[in-house]
Amino acid sequence: MKWRSLMIVVMILLSLLPLYLLYKWLEVKMNPRQSLQRFFGFTAVMFVVVFVYTFLLVFCIRFIFPGA
């Protein structure tokens, strides 16, 4: 039982690395500090990314650990 909880935490922590790299890449690509319009576009894109990433992470955890 304890190993399952540890594995879930490890999966969550490992999944943060690609999200962080995507965030940094989008920050360079969109340059949100240049104007207010770019900032709002960056914020909207990141909102969608976080929503989709959270959905996929929960789906994968529920698929791998059905009783979790």
N, C-alpha and C positions, 0 to 999 in steps of 0.2 A: 504494500500500500504506500509506503514512504517513497519507494523508488519511482512510483508513478508520478507523484507530486514533484519530485526532483527532476524527472525527465520533462515534465510540462514547463517548469521554470527554465530549464536549459533550452528548450525549444523556443520559448519566448525571447530569451536573451540572445540566442543565435539569430533569430529572425529580425532583431533590431539592426544588425549590421547592414544588410542590404537596404533597409529603409533609410538609415543614416546616409549611406552612399548616394541613394537616389535624391535625398533632400539636398545634399551638397551639390550634386550635379545640376539639379533644377535651379538652385540658387545662383550658380554661375551662368547657366544658360538663359534664365529669365531676367536676371539682374533686378530684383524687386526694389532696390534702393534708388533706382534711377527716376522713377515717377510713381505717383499714386495709382495710376492705372495698372502698371506692372505689379505693384504690391498687391492690389486686389486680385489680379489674375493669379499670382503666385499663391495667395491665400486660398483661393477657390480650388486650384489644382491640388494643393496639399490637403485640403479638407476631403476631397474625393479620394486621394491616395490613402489617407489614414483610414477612411471608412472601408474601402475595398480591402486594404491590407489586414485590418482587424477582422473583417468577415472571413477572409481566407484563412487566417491563423486559427480562428475559432473552429472553422469547418475542418481544418486538418487535425486539430487536437481532438475534436469529437469523432473524427474518422479513425484515428489511430487508437484512441482510448475511449471506446464506446460508453463505459460506465462513468466517465469523468464528469 
